[in-house]
Amino acid sequence: MTFFRSIRLIYFMLSRSKIFLILNVCFIIGVAVHSFFYAPVFFSYIIFLIALILIFLFWQNKIWRLLLFCLIFIFIGFFRYELSIKKNSPDKIQYYNDKKITFASLVTNEPDIRVDNIKLTVASRYILGQGSGQNKKISGLVLVTAPLYPAFRYGDFLKITCSLQAPAPFSGFSYDRYLARYDIYSLCYQPEIVKLGENYGNYFLAKIFEFKNRLINLINLSLPEPHASLFSALLLGVRRTIPPELLQNFNTIGITHLIAISGQHIILIMNILMSIAPFFYLKRKVAFYLISFFIIFYITLIGFPASAVRAAIMGFLLLLAQYLGRLNKSAAGLIFVASLMIFINPKLLRDDVGFQLSCAAVLGLIYFLPIINRRLEFIPEKLSIFSEALSMTIAAQIMTLPLIIYQFGRLSIISVLANVLIVPTMSIILPAGFLALLLASFLPAASIYLFFPVYLVLSYIIILTNFFASFPYAAVIVNFFPASLLFLSYLIIAAYLIWHNNFSKKPS
């Protein structure tokens, strides 16, 4: 069978939805090509224009039309990444790196309060007194590291004087690429800051940040350390106050995903809300809108982390499918959500390890969870909570392990056991934590007692984490794992899935 006959056969087997997903994949490929490899932009434009002309000439030929559309979407992804690359011009703040300037700016995000300093993400508006003394309009974000006092908050309008610096890698960490995904290309240390005004930000966002700070203060009053910091991370994604030793132990035993708001949190929250909706006699339509609103509010509250946004969009698609009475295919939903997020921020694909791990984990759950569940059918139903945690852990780790080794050079030997014993606690701590916060808001004097169940579960997590991390060789350092081995690992995984789906014997 010739190549084009094979393509023709495949084409007639494809539905419109599958063709749409293929085009999404082509877009992601285009972004990936420009993210990881150099390609001349001029020749890319020429090929793109030729493809546009050819698609009109061969419109009646369905096979050529599909192939040309795929090529066009690859180049759309290529050009989308090109548009995201920083432009170094006098109207951009990064143009003044390595120079001391005075500029007016707006605090555009929630301040990141550390132990001995505060980090402010500010959007520059204009440079003061350049050249002839006229203010010059500029744009671009700057990460400012300032003393804890005087305190600043979201929406403050500031006059800042400092020597700007370009982010640079350090200790093997690509700090410049990490900040590039947020479009931050300038750093400011030891600034002179004068507040020019306040409340210039979005009113509703400011109120949400105020509400979040009240919740954090309530948690700090109700729980001791490190329980309070850990609970703030589990529920609100605030990891900055977790003791470094505990955070390192989380990394060692491979449970850092618990304190990164991701799909597990969102799905659990959605399940909780869907399970309590009938008790309030809510109709499906009303429950759909209320849950959607709460998820949007929650994602805003925790600061829009990429993994949580992806999970929220997929959760919304699942809710919408249930509301419309249609089935939602998880793999198709993941591809669509990933392409949508990459379109919004193309740098996620290369520079956001959390996004990469999150997508890989979901793929593991989609393709390996049914296989592993069949292998674990011998486990009694009484232990279902542990068998579910075990199967989810193995499924996710099959897909994430090569990426973890490649990105961090570390292999956690004890990860599976730690996840089996700790992950199930999330189904307890999230609803118990939400309930404790709700009741403590009305009964602050009783907050310590209301948070006592949460305290017990957190103590269990902390004790078990420290215990497992104390094991010799709990994590092994892998010094050599190049991109070629990463590619080979996923090629083997893909080959196994193809073999399993097409040639393995199905259980009777």
Steps between C-alpha positions, in 0.01 A plus 500: 500500500645835398552789740215710359260205499582451868439869568170481309388203709594675824321817388169322442530339844531840668208696638498879507584499870807282437613726216464795738720322756758418233520871417547574872789253510651665191481838674682358805765348271555842340551663841733217604713531184562870557542449877776242479657555157611796295308561178537798264188716526521641146496159329223389735285790380570401139397136559191616691391724211559218250286267713220760507508529121509122450204439729280712270633324192444151646185576703298229324756234586416401858832326566715792385270739683553315830878478452526870414284598796734299725797686353326835548421425866862398560607841372228674703660343810843606373391862454314506834825417678684759290255766622571403863877555473610815680558808286788718620399856404512838684132471593566172690630501857759225427672738259634680809655194667844576651397865543377697800162657427198644678167371376134506602328163524193318627504194728311252282502188716477390859828581683714194568601539865815308599681467833727804451365679191201550274484442126278730295398444140454847354390619156705799387306800369758771425858602573534821695715786373676334208693721258329840487323437829187362334347178625538215249226240467624141536353156564620171643512317832770527766552272800596727790661365818433747781519509883201373696418852616340723399241251381354516150200327348325431173387817323766734647649752257873536570798713404803268490868585462747215449752337269318247285652157437421225253410163660773239469525124570655391829591165660366312198161676522387692191369800693481709182274247327295454817421874508458522122179297520358792701644751250745629763839598354623752760593473868533778755693463829548755781250749353398840624120496505251783546128425501317737262153358555297188577189309387591530130446129437189302419249546780374141505851351481608723790208374710584138418861554613376663821273202560792262441716685753220475757485123442878469542487703823218278627703188417805643680291570810343155497797273431861485624800490267583324276138383482368847412747547214434152365122546512528840325698325225255208470191722485617835362826419321705726732831312528735783595479451879552121506825420684776417247573166673139383466484617139820309421352187661191535278732510198701203622203264534322628189183658643561864403195480274282513813602861568469606135134575432421267213239270354465294816396804701258627238336160442464442874342842549263441208402159639434651842279773353313258273438261789353769729292672228203255535475576873413861408247383237698672226400425142772384262505832316534702822767262637695531173515880521577510874782244477645674193495833683667349809779338293570832325507675840731234645745515206512880537554464875806277459658713226428317170773227511526330160425148631190618684376704203539193278314286753229762541440524123485122471268489800279761339488293180398197707230701675378639168488151350293376794274805478443448125468126544801423277805289568835672536812319376784574740789478252321728255421743780862503615629573148251781454573654841878470450483668158278775639740572786801486270329744265452740792857451625728312254788494751316242712603220268874543555543700820223381736603164647181492709289525184702221336470271804130575539421408140718189522326390822156540343609297197620231740161493673316489167697216340651298787242523780258251337789257437629522858151478651454164327832383644393600853156336502626246756515772772193479731237773481570591864837631385359677194617843617861373501467302177362810330791709628745229392359471147485879452857537628640231272304628198617857551860403575537289186452816294673751728805302613714554185418872509581528872837331451576720198399828666621442858759221474332313785326163537288450810518133602235525771254715306236233428468390863498861625226598255285198588508589870472879465290577189173358646515762776417769242142373485479570873700817544342706221133469607597515870712809433229680304246424772737614777569828321130561444403435861804683644404811302184522713648349818860626516525426873448129427735485200764288678240232577345517153842447341595209728407226244705688239789519747493121550510427127779755445700343785463162330631644170795679665605201715477258208685738267790549742511126570520397132749777417734370772544169313845452343473532123139623518594695188779419255686767303510429124786692342450388140159507331519694170206604281562196277425266792190704586377461142584127501311451829179648362547312173507172698192606699313586179604168341369310803164679487466427127585134562263474796207659319541301182667168576467412869230259604193665647376351829199276462 
